[in-house]
């Protein structure tokens, strides 16, 4: 019980719950624990979100591809992490990205009906959930309105940052140079020059149709 209590308290939505509340939750809510091997799919984009998924252990690659299919943005997340809490409700309750175990990963799942009937009854959990969704929405909104100043370098860095869920950690972007230039409304030569300059500074690594960012916070 103590180990489980400590584990759940590390998760964003359970922080602040008393041990009494925690005991009541274990008695009334069925928690599903699943182990994934590296490379296995945890959740797929455009599929219905039927519950909350908490990453308890390991690393997961988040892969997002826009409708244009021009690129794929990949970022690695670590525990403690909650997979798209905003996808549980709303007009389009589907995952926006695919989640693939990068290492062996342990997750905990709670069905949507139990979230509604049981977990949201607790003031602390309800407040944590609202704060989590609100923080994500505010972060994305703020970045959308911080348009880059003129210049290819600023546009390239803005492109890297705008699609990141977290402005930290490693990111990988699968994209052709001509597509990146088209998205940025700039010349391929200018974009190539900027990318090579960023690589010479050790901020990114260029591979065939791949831009790897070891630590995105260094680009801020």
N, C-alpha and C positions, 0 to 999 in steps of 0.2 A: 504493500500500500504506500509506504513512504517513498519508494523508488518511483512509482507511478506518479505520485503527487509532485515530486521534484521535476519529473519529466514534463508533465503538463504545464507546470508553472513557468517553464521556459518558453512555452508557445505564446504568441502575442495575444490570442483571445482569452486565455485562461489566467493571465497575470492579474493578481489582486484578489483572486477567489480565496475564500477561507477554506480550511480543511473540512469544515462541516458541509459547505456547499459542494466541495469536491467529492466527498463521500456520497452525498445525495445523487450527484451526477453519475457516479459509477453504478449506483443501484438502479437508476432509471434509464440510462442511455447506453446503448450497445455500441462499443467502440470497435471498429474493424482495423486490425493491424496486418499490414501486408509488406512483404519483403520483395524487392525487385533486384535483379541482377543488372550489372552494367549493360547498357544498350537496350533495356526493356522499356516499353512505352507505359507511362503512368497515366497520362491523359492526352487526348488528341484534340487538336483545334477543330472548331465547328461541331463538336459533339456536345450533347446536353450535359450540363453540370447538375448532378443529382445529389451533391453533398459537399461538405468541406473536406479538403485534403490537406493534412499537415505533414510536412517533411520533418521526421524525427532524427534521421541520421543519414549522412552521405551527401553527395552533390548531384544536382540535376541540371541538365541543359534545357533552357527554354528557347524553343525555336518558333519564330514568328515570320510569316510570309504575307505580304499585302496581296490584295486582289490582283494587282498588276503582274504578280509573279516575277517582278524584276530583280528581287533580292530576297535573301533570308537573313534575318538578324538572330544571332544566337548569343545568349548570355548564361553564365553559370551561376546558380544560386546554391547557397548552403543553409544548413539548419541553424536556427529555427526559421522556417519559412511556411507561409500559407499560400496555397495555389489559388489565385484569382477569386478571392472572396466576393468580389463584385459580380461574378458570373452566376452566383446562386439565385439572384432575383433580377427583376427588370423585364423589359420587353424582349430581350434577346439573351436568355440564360444559357449561353453556350461559351465554351472555352475559346479564347482568342488565339491561344498559342498551343503548341504541343510540348509535352514535358517528358523528357527521356532521361532515365537514370545514367549519370556519367560514371558513377561508382556504384557499388552495392548500396542500395538505399532502403530505408525503412520509413513507411508512411502510416499515418492513422487517418481513417475516414469516418465521418459522421453523416448519416443520411439526412437529407434536407428536411424530412418530416420531423425528425427528432430535434433538429436545430430549431424549428418553428415551435414545436410543442414543449420542449424541455429547456434547451440551452438559453434561448432568448428570454426565458422567465427570470433569469438572474441579471440583476442590474449591472454588475461588473462586466459580465460577458457581453451584454447588449451594448454597453458603452464602448468596450474594446472593439466590437465588430463595426459599429458606426464610425469610430475614429479611424480604423484601418481603411475602410472604404473611402472615407472623406480625405484622408491623407494622400491616397493614391490619386484621386480625382484632382485635388489641388496641385499636386506635384506636376501632373501632366498638363493641366491648364496653364500653370505658370510658365512651363517651358514652351508651350505653343505660342505664347504671346511675347516671348523674348526672342524676337526675330534677329537673325544675325546681321551685323553691319556689312557693308559692301566688302568684297574681297573674297577670292576663292578659298583662302585658308579658313576664314571664319565660316563660310558655308559648309566646307567639308567637316569641320569639327562640330558644327551645329547638327549636321546629319548624323554623326556618330552619337551625339548626346540625346537627341529628341526621341529616339526609339528605345532608349535604355530604361528599364524599369527602375533599376538602382544605379546611381551614379558612382559606382565602385565596382571593383572586380574586373575580370577578363570578359571581353566580348569578341565575337567573330561575325564578320559580315561576308556572306557569299554574294558576290556581285561582279558583273562585267564592267570594265572601265568605261565603255561607251554608255552603258546604262546609268552609271553614277553621274557622268557628265550631263546626261539628258535630264536626270532628276534635279540636278543643281543648276540647270540652265547655264552651263558654262562649257568651255571647250575641253576636249579630251586632253590636249596638251597642258592646259593650266591645271587640271585636276591631277594629272600624272606628276607634274612638277611638285605640287603640294604634298602628295602622298609620299613621294621619294624624300622630300625634305623632312617630313614627320618621321619617316623610317630612319633617316640619318641621325635624328635626335633620340632614337630609341623609344619613341612613343608608340609606334605601330610596327608590324611586320607584314610585308607584302608577299603573298604567295599567288599561285595561278588562280585567278578569279576569287581570291580570298584576301580579306583584310583582317588581320588579327591584332587586337588591342590588349596587351598584357594587363594594364591597369588604367581604366578609363578616367579615373579621378585626376590623373596627371594632365589630362587635356582641358580641364576646367579653366 
